Amino acid sequence: MLQCSVWRTEQPDLIISGVQFSAERFTQSLFQEYAIVQNINLDQAVIKRKAEYLAGRYCAKQALKQHFGENQAICDIPSGKHREPIWPTGVLGSITHTNTYALCAIGDIESLNGIGIDMEEILETNNAKELAQQIHDQQELKLLTLNNIPINFSTTLIFSAKESIFKALYNNVSGYFGFEVARLSKVDTARQSLTFCLDKNFCDKYRLVSHVDCTYFLFENKVLTLCVI
């Protein structure tokens, strides 16, 4: 039985839900039990992918119930051509998962321009070093390591934050863009906040703000980031 927690945040109209799950306990019948429509692209997927999808969509439905009210019928959340969730009219949202956790953040489109949430397991140090050049430059990394955040945590944190930024801006851009578009410019460990400067040409093209903030949380072996614009 999935036990979902749902929180209303201090930010108006922002709701976050989360659930812990186990792929080992997944059965196909759970889609029917939790009234989740399986995406056709999952027909040939491995058990792990099906379990992640089920947990993520279950989180999303619980968040939507909180948003619209328990007595309102909640529609399915299908996937778009890039596997992005298609939200009900008037709602912005984002889903993330690791191997054992799924989370969802949703908000009202009238008061928010974008939402991105991402959770990652901390990279091993060797993997972090190998992937670093694809994620950040040395100056970005230095901003975090000077605040006594280990290298593997720092690289994972920047990766997660840029994933959240991508999700938050996706509706505005309607397509893919690289991590080089967002560059870490400020770290506030007291507020657990990261500020990123967006590429000027990118901002001008899509009429975006020049800076975005991400809230972050560090756990024993995971990092969670949230970008709301």
C-alpha positions as CSV (number, residue, x, y, z in Angstrom):
1,M,0.0,0.0,0.0
2,L,1.4,3.4,-1.1
3,Q,1.3,6.0,1.7
4,C,1.5,9.5,0.2
5,S,2.2,12.6,2.2
6,V,0.9,15.9,0.9
7,W,2.1,19.4,2.0
8,R,0.8,22.9,1.3
9,T,3.9,25.1,1.3
10,E,4.4,28.7,2.5
11,Q,4.2,29.8,-1.2
12,P,0.6,30.3,-2.2
13,D,-0.9,27.7,-4.5
14,L,2.1,25.4,-4.3
15,I,1.5,21.8,-3.2
16,I,4.1,19.0,-2.8
17,S,3.4,15.3,-2.4
18,G,5.8,12.4,-1.8
19,V,5.7,8.6,-1.5
20,Q,8.2,5.9,-0.8
21,F,7.9,2.8,-3.0
22,S,9.7,-0.5,-3.8
23,A,10.0,-1.8,-7.3
24,E,10.4,-5.3,-5.8
25,R,6.8,-5.1,-4.6
26,F,5.4,-3.9,-7.9
27,T,2.7,-5.9,-9.6
28,Q,0.7,-4.9,-12.8
29,S,-2.5,-5.0,-10.8
30,L,-1.4,-1.9,-8.9
31,F,-2.3,0.3,-11.9
32,Q,-5.9,-0.7,-11.5
33,E,-5.8,-0.6,-7.7
34,Y,-4.7,3.0,-7.7
35,A,-6.7,4.0,-10.8
36,I,-3.6,5.0,-12.8
37,V,-3.7,4.6,-16.5
38,Q,-0.5,3.0,-17.8
39,N,1.1,4.9,-20.6
40,I,1.3,2.9,-23.8
41,N,5.0,3.5,-24.0
42,L,5.4,1.4,-20.8
43,D,4.0,-1.8,-22.3
44,Q,7.5,-3.2,-22.9
45,A,9.2,-1.3,-20.0
46,V,11.0,-3.1,-17.2
47,I,9.5,-3.4,-13.8
48,K,11.6,-0.6,-12.3
49,R,10.3,1.9,-14.9
50,K,6.7,0.9,-14.4
51,A,7.0,1.2,-10.6
52,E,8.5,4.7,-10.9
53,Y,5.8,5.8,-13.3
54,L,3.1,4.4,-11.0
55,A,4.5,6.1,-7.9
56,G,5.0,9.4,-9.7
57,R,1.5,9.5,-11.1
58,Y,0.0,8.4,-7.8
59,C,1.8,11.4,-6.1
60,A,0.4,13.7,-8.8
61,K,-3.1,12.5,-8.3
62,Q,-2.9,13.0,-4.5
63,A,-1.5,16.6,-5.0
64,L,-4.3,17.3,-7.5
65,K,-6.9,16.1,-5.0
66,Q,-5.6,18.6,-2.5
67,H,-5.6,21.3,-5.1
68,F,-9.1,20.7,-6.5
69,G,-10.8,19.1,-3.4
70,E,-11.4,15.5,-2.4
71,N,-14.8,15.4,-4.0
72,Q,-13.6,16.5,-7.5
73,A,-13.0,13.9,-10.2
74,I,-9.3,13.9,-11.0
75,C,-8.3,13.2,-14.6
76,D,-5.4,11.1,-15.7
77,I,-2.0,12.7,-16.3
78,P,-0.8,11.4,-19.7
79,S,2.7,11.9,-21.2
80,G,3.6,14.3,-24.0
81,K,6.0,13.6,-26.9
82,H,9.0,14.1,-24.7
83,R,7.5,12.1,-21.8
84,E,6.6,15.2,-19.9
85,P,3.4,15.1,-17.8
86,I,0.3,16.7,-19.4
87,W,-1.5,18.5,-16.6
88,P,-5.1,19.5,-16.2
89,T,-6.2,23.0,-17.4
90,G,-5.1,25.6,-15.0
91,V,-2.3,23.6,-13.4
92,L,1.5,23.6,-13.6
93,G,3.4,20.6,-12.2
94,S,6.5,18.6,-12.1
95,I,7.3,15.0,-11.1
96,T,10.6,13.4,-10.0
97,H,11.7,10.0,-8.6
98,T,14.7,8.0,-7.5
99,N,14.8,4.2,-7.1
100,T,12.7,4.4,-3.9
101,Y,11.0,7.9,-3.7
102,A,8.6,9.8,-6.0
103,L,7.6,13.4,-5.5
104,C,5.3,15.9,-7.3
105,A,4.9,19.6,-7.1
106,I,1.9,21.4,-8.5
107,G,0.6,25.0,-8.6
108,D,-1.9,27.3,-10.1
109,I,-1.1,28.6,-13.6
110,E,-2.6,32.0,-12.7
111,S,0.0,32.7,-10.0
112,L,3.0,30.7,-11.2
113,N,5.0,30.6,-14.4
114,G,6.8,27.3,-13.9
115,I,7.6,24.6,-11.4
116,G,10.5,22.1,-11.4
117,I,11.3,19.5,-8.8
118,D,14.1,17.0,-8.9
119,M,15.6,14.4,-6.5
120,E,18.9,12.7,-7.1
121,E,21.0,10.1,-5.3
122,I,24.4,11.6,-4.5
123,L,27.0,10.7,-7.2
124,E,30.0,8.6,-6.2
125,T,33.2,10.9,-6.2
126,N,34.7,9.2,-9.3
127,N,31.4,9.5,-11.3
128,A,31.0,13.1,-10.2
129,K,34.5,13.9,-11.6
130,E,33.8,12.2,-14.9
131,L,30.4,14.0,-15.4
132,A,31.5,17.4,-14.0
133,Q,32.3,19.0,-17.4
134,Q,28.8,18.2,-18.7
135,I,27.2,19.8,-15.6
136,H,29.2,22.9,-14.5
137,D,32.4,24.8,-14.8
138,Q,35.0,25.2,-12.1
139,Q,33.7,28.6,-10.9
140,E,30.2,27.1,-10.3
141,L,31.7,24.2,-8.4
142,K,33.9,26.6,-6.3
143,L,30.9,28.5,-5.1
144,L,29.7,25.3,-3.4
145,T,33.0,23.8,-2.2
146,L,33.9,27.1,-0.6
147,N,30.8,26.5,1.5
148,N,32.2,23.2,2.7
149,I,29.9,21.1,0.4
150,P,31.9,18.1,-0.8
151,I,32.7,17.8,-4.5
152,N,30.4,14.9,-5.2
153,F,27.5,16.6,-3.3
154,S,28.2,19.8,-5.1
155,T,28.2,18.3,-8.6
156,T,25.0,16.3,-7.8
157,L,23.4,19.5,-6.4
158,I,24.1,21.6,-9.5
159,F,22.9,18.8,-11.7
160,S,19.6,18.5,-9.8
161,A,19.1,22.3,-9.7
162,K,19.6,22.5,-13.5
163,E,17.2,19.7,-14.0
164,S,14.6,21.6,-11.9
165,I,15.3,24.7,-13.9
166,F,14.8,22.8,-17.1
167,K,11.4,21.5,-15.9
168,A,10.3,24.9,-14.6
169,L,11.1,26.6,-18.0
170,Y,9.9,23.8,-20.2
171,N,6.4,25.2,-20.8
172,N,7.9,28.6,-21.7
173,V,10.4,27.1,-24.1
174,S,8.5,24.0,-25.4
175,G,11.7,22.1,-26.1
176,Y,15.1,21.0,-24.9
177,F,18.0,23.2,-24.0
178,G,21.4,22.5,-22.4
179,F,22.7,23.0,-19.0
180,E,25.0,25.7,-20.2
181,V,22.0,28.0,-20.4
182,A,21.9,28.3,-16.6
183,R,25.0,29.2,-14.6
184,L,25.3,29.2,-10.8
185,S,26.0,32.7,-9.6
186,K,25.2,32.7,-5.8
187,V,24.9,30.3,-2.9
188,D,23.0,31.1,0.3
189,T,23.5,28.2,2.7
190,A,21.4,29.8,5.4
191,R,18.4,29.9,3.2
192,Q,19.4,26.7,1.3
193,S,19.0,28.6,-1.9
194,L,20.9,28.7,-5.2
195,T,20.7,31.5,-7.7
196,F,21.3,30.9,-11.4
197,C,22.0,33.4,-14.1
198,L,20.3,32.5,-17.5
199,D,22.0,33.2,-20.8
200,K,21.0,36.6,-22.2
201,N,20.3,35.4,-25.7
202,F,18.2,32.6,-24.4
203,C,16.2,35.0,-22.1
204,D,15.7,37.4,-25.0
205,K,14.5,34.7,-27.3
206,Y,11.9,33.3,-24.9
207,R,11.2,36.5,-22.9
208,L,12.4,35.0,-19.7
209,V,13.6,36.4,-16.4
210,S,17.4,36.8,-16.2
211,H,17.8,34.9,-12.9
212,V,16.1,32.0,-11.2
213,D,16.4,30.6,-7.7
214,C,16.3,27.0,-6.5
215,T,15.7,25.8,-3.0
216,Y,17.7,22.8,-2.0
217,F,17.8,20.1,0.7
218,L,20.7,17.7,1.3
219,F,20.1,14.3,2.9
220,E,22.4,11.5,3.8
221,N,22.6,10.2,0.2
222,K,20.1,12.3,-1.7
223,V,19.6,15.9,-2.8
224,L,16.2,17.6,-3.5
225,T,15.8,20.8,-5.5
226,L,12.8,22.9,-6.2
227,C,12.5,25.8,-8.8
228,V,9.4,28.0,-8.8
229,I,9.2,30.9,-11.2
